[in-house]
Amino acid sequence: TIEFTGALHATVVKQVRLKNPSSKTLMYNAILVGRDADDFSLPKGNTVTIAPKRQTNINVEFTSRFLRPAEAVLLLISKRVGGINGATLTFSLKSEVKHIEPADILKCKSPCYEL
């Protein structure tokens, strides 16, 4: 589970580190699914390539629109490259709004009561 914690309407970025222990290149197609998948994004695109014996990071962004917790799933589905398939990977994405920043403060005067 990857947890995104921040203010309402703020964008939070988390990184997922993927390692390739094999001697062949791995390619994955990243898909966001679930009730709040539209609130999460992959700014570097949906295709991930990991060179042999290397690692790479995937950035996952979340922008909160509501006070309720958001949930989605990050699916990494392997593409066949050179006869090798990687395992399908799944990550649960959850959010929590910890505080609210006011967008603006307005001051106004008006009578509270008139006879």
C-alpha positions as CSV (number, residue, x, y, z in Angstrom):
1,T,0.0,0.0,0.0
2,I,1.2,3.4,-1.0
3,E,-0.2,6.2,1.2
4,F,-0.7,9.8,-0.1
5,T,-1.1,12.3,2.8
6,G,-1.5,16.1,2.3
7,A,-3.7,19.1,2.2
8,L,-7.0,19.4,0.3
9,H,-6.3,20.2,-3.4
10,A,-2.5,19.7,-3.0
11,T,-0.6,17.4,-5.3
12,V,1.4,14.7,-3.6
13,V,4.1,12.7,-5.5
14,K,5.3,9.2,-4.4
15,Q,7.9,7.0,-6.0
16,V,7.7,3.3,-6.6
17,R,11.1,1.6,-7.1
18,L,11.2,-1.4,-9.4
19,K,14.3,-3.7,-9.7
20,N,15.2,-6.0,-12.5
21,P,17.4,-8.9,-11.2
22,S,17.4,-10.7,-14.5
23,S,19.8,-10.4,-17.4
24,K,17.0,-9.4,-19.8
25,T,15.2,-6.1,-20.2
26,L,11.7,-5.9,-18.7
27,M,8.9,-3.7,-19.9
28,Y,5.7,-2.9,-18.1
29,N,2.4,-1.2,-19.1
30,A,1.2,0.8,-16.1
31,I,-2.6,1.2,-15.5
32,L,-4.5,3.0,-12.8
33,V,-7.9,1.4,-12.0
34,G,-10.5,1.8,-9.3
35,R,-13.1,4.2,-7.9
36,D,-10.7,7.2,-7.7
37,A,-8.2,6.3,-10.5
38,D,-8.9,9.7,-12.1
39,D,-7.3,11.5,-9.1
40,F,-4.0,9.6,-9.6
41,S,-1.7,10.0,-12.5
42,L,1.6,8.8,-14.0
43,P,3.4,12.0,-15.3
44,K,6.2,10.1,-17.1
45,G,3.7,8.0,-19.1
46,N,2.3,4.4,-18.9
47,T,5.3,2.5,-20.3
48,V,8.1,1.5,-17.9
49,T,11.4,-0.1,-19.2
50,I,13.9,-1.6,-16.7
51,A,17.4,-2.5,-18.1
52,P,19.0,-5.7,-17.0
53,K,20.4,-5.7,-13.4
54,R,19.1,-2.2,-12.9
55,Q,16.3,-0.4,-11.1
56,T,14.0,2.5,-12.0
57,N,11.5,4.7,-10.2
58,I,7.9,5.4,-11.2
59,N,6.4,8.7,-10.1
60,V,2.7,8.5,-9.0
61,E,0.9,11.8,-8.5
62,F,-2.3,12.4,-6.5
63,T,-4.3,15.5,-6.3
64,S,-7.1,15.5,-3.7
65,R,-10.5,16.9,-4.7
66,F,-12.6,15.6,-1.7
67,L,-12.2,15.2,2.0
68,R,-13.0,11.5,1.9
69,P,-10.1,9.0,1.4
70,A,-9.4,8.1,-2.3
71,E,-8.5,4.6,-3.4
72,A,-7.1,3.1,-6.6
73,V,-4.8,0.3,-7.7
74,L,-1.6,0.7,-9.8
75,L,-1.3,-2.4,-12.1
76,L,2.0,-3.1,-13.8
77,I,1.5,-5.6,-16.5
78,S,4.5,-7.1,-18.2
79,K,5.1,-6.9,-21.9
80,R,7.1,-9.7,-23.6
81,V,10.6,-8.5,-24.6
82,G,13.1,-11.0,-26.0
83,G,11.1,-14.0,-24.8
84,I,10.9,-12.9,-21.1
85,N,7.9,-11.9,-19.1
86,G,8.0,-10.2,-15.7
87,A,5.4,-10.8,-13.0
88,T,2.3,-8.6,-12.9
89,L,2.7,-6.2,-10.0
90,T,-0.1,-4.5,-8.1
91,F,0.0,-1.6,-5.6
92,S,-2.8,-0.3,-3.5
93,L,-3.0,3.5,-3.6
94,K,-4.8,5.3,-0.7
95,S,-5.0,8.9,0.3
96,E,-5.8,10.9,3.4
97,V,-6.5,14.7,3.7
98,K,-4.7,15.9,6.9
99,H,-5.5,19.6,6.7
100,I,-7.3,22.2,4.7
101,E,-5.7,25.4,3.4
102,P,-8.1,28.3,2.8
103,A,-8.2,29.4,-0.8
104,D,-9.0,33.0,0.2
105,I,-10.3,35.0,3.2
106,L,-13.1,37.5,2.7
107,K,-14.1,40.1,5.2
108,C,-17.5,41.7,5.0
109,K,-19.9,43.7,7.2
110,S,-23.6,43.4,7.4
111,P,-26.3,44.0,10.0
112,C,-27.1,40.9,11.9
113,Y,-30.6,42.1,12.7
114,E,-33.0,44.8,11.5
115,L,-36.3,45.8,13.1
